[in-house]
Amino acid sequence: MRRIAARIDEVVESQVHRVIAIDQISDSWTPDIRYLVLVNEKSEIEEVVKLRSAGLTNIGWIESADIEIDDVVVPQAKKSVAIVLYRANDLHHSLLMTNQCNSYCLMCSQPPTKQNDSWLVREAIDVIRHIRISPVVLGLSGGEPLLLGSALRTVIDEIHRNHPNTKIEVLTNGRLFSDRVIAKAVLDELGNYVSWLVPLYGHADFIHDFVVQSPGAFDETIAGLLVLQEHKQPVQLRIVLIEPVLQILDELSSFIGRNLAFIREVALMACEPIGFALANREHCEVDLNDWEAQLVAAAKIFRRAKIPYLFMNAPLCSLPKILWADSHKSISDWKNVYTEECEKCSVKESCSGLFSWHETGWKPAKVKAIEETIA
C-alpha cells in the first residue's frame, strides 16, 4: 500500500476505483466498476464532468504524476491523496487480508494489531473485481490469513472466478490448519492454483516457538503442513536467516529433508530490517558472509534430498559464488534500492538489491561491487 499525492475530483467517494485513460471509456465502461480518469488537461476534466452529467455516475477524475493507467486506488479527495492498493506495472502483487496474527515473530516486518479489520476482506474482493489485466501471481498476506477462516476461501474463490489463470500465493504460518474445521472450510475441493508459503524456523519446538514467540506453534505448524500434504496442496517452506535459525540451519535442513520431502521448495530469506526486527537486533542483524559455511551446507543437504531451494532478499555480494545461481531477484520492485557501490557491480542486473529502508536498519552484508559475471 502506497500513499500518492494527487488532485482528485471532489465528488468522488473514498472507495476502490480503477484508473483509466479518457480514450478508454467507450470500450471499457461497465456499470459495476468505479473509474478514475487520469487527466492532464482542463479539457479532460470537463469531458469527465460532461459524461457524469449524462448518466455515467461511476466516473471521476484524478491528476497525479505517480498514478498509472490500470492502477487500483482508493481516492481521498479532501486529503489530496490516493492510496494505491494495486500497482498494475509492479512485478509483485499482494493484498493484505488482516493485520491480526497468532504469532509474534522476532523479525516480523509488519507487527500485528488487535483491532477488528474485517473490512480488509471486503476491500480485497473489491480490488480483485477492479483489476483489469489478470496478474500472473497474486499474493494474500497478513497478519495471519487463516484467522479469517472461511472468509479466506471466499477471497480465493473470488480471485479464481475473476482471474482464472492467476496463481495465488498465501503467506501463512499454517498453524490453524491443525484445526480440522478451519482446514475443511479453506481446503476442501481446492485446486492446485494456490500455493502456501509457510515459515519453519527450527527442527525442534523450543527453537521454532522461541522465534515466533508462541508456545505450541511448532507442533501446530507441523500438523498444518501434514494437512496441506493430505489435501495435495503445494507448499513453499520459508526460513528467515536470523541468528537463532542460522545456528541450527544444518539440523533444520536435515529435518526437512527427512520429514517434509513432499514440499515444493524451500526459500531461505535474508531478514527484512523493519518492524520487530529493529527491536530484536541482537537476534536478527547478521552479516550473511559470516555464515557462508552454514548456507553452503544447507544447500548441499537440500540437493541431496532432491528438494528445490532458493535464496531471497539477499544481494549477490552477501552469498558465496557457488550459491549465486540459487539466488532469486525477490525484493518487490517498489521496495528495493541499490547503493553507490552497486553501480560499479558487474552483476547488478541479476541482483535483488537492498530493501529501501536498509539505511534505518542494516544490510545483509557489507555491500561490495563484484567484478566477475555469473556463469
C-alpha positions, 0 to 999 in steps of 0.5 A: 500500500502506497500513499500518492499525492494527487488532485482528485475530483471532489465528488468522488467517494473514498472507495476502490476505483480503477484508473483509466485513460479518457480514450478508454471509456467507450470500450471499457465502461461497465456499470459495476466498476468505479473509474478514475480518469487520469487527466492532464488537461482542463479539457479532460476534466470537463469531458469527465464532468460532461459524461457524469452529467449524462448518466455515467455516475461511476466516473471521476477524475484524478491528476497525479504524476505517480498514478498509472493507467490500470492502477487500483486506488482508493481516492481521498479527495479532501486529503489530496491523496490516493492510496494505491492498493494495486500497482498494475506495472509492479512485478509483485502483487499482494493484498493484505487480508488482516493485520491480526496474527497468532504469532509474534515473530522476532523479525516480523516486518509488519507487527500485528494489531488487535483491532477488528479489520474485517473490512480488509476482506471486503476491500480485497474482493473489491480490488480483485473485481477492479483489476483489469489485466489478470496478474500472473501471481497474486499474493494474500498476506497478513497478519495471519490469513487463516484467522479469517477462516472461511472468509479466506476461501471466499477471497480465493474463490473470488480471485479464481472466478475473476482471474482464472489463470492467476496463481495465488500465493498465501503467506501463512504460518499454517498453524490453524490448519491443525484445526480440522474445521478451519482446514475443511472450510479453506481446503476442501475441493481446492485446486492446485492454483494456490500455493502456501508459503509457510515459515519453519524456523527450527527442527525442534519446538523450543527453537521454532516457538522461541522465534515466533514467540508462541508456545505450541506453534511448532507442533501446530505448524507441523500438523498444518503442513501434514494437512496441506500434504493430505489435501495435495496442496503445494507448499513453499517452506520459508526460513528467515536467516536470523541468528537463532535459525542460522545456528541450527540451519544444518539440523533444520535442513536435515529435518526437512529433508527427512520429514517434509520431502513432499514440499515444493521448495524451500526459500531461505530469506535474508531478514527484512530490517523493519518492524520487530526486527529493529527491536530484536537486533541482537537476534536478527542483524547478521552479516550473511558472509559470516555464515557462508559455511552454514548456507553452503551446507544447507544447500548441499543437504537440500540437493541431496534430498532432491528438494528445490531451494532458493535464496531471497532478499539477499544481494549477490555480494552477501552469498558465496559464488557457488550459491549465486545461481540459487539466488532469486531477484525477490525484493518487490520492485517498489521496495528495493534500492541499490547503493553507490557501490552497486553501480560499479557491480558487474552483476547488478542486473541479476541482483535483488538489491537492498530493501529501501529502508536498509539505511534505518536498519542494516544490510545483509552484508557489507555491500561490495561491487563484484567484478566477475559475471555469473556463469 
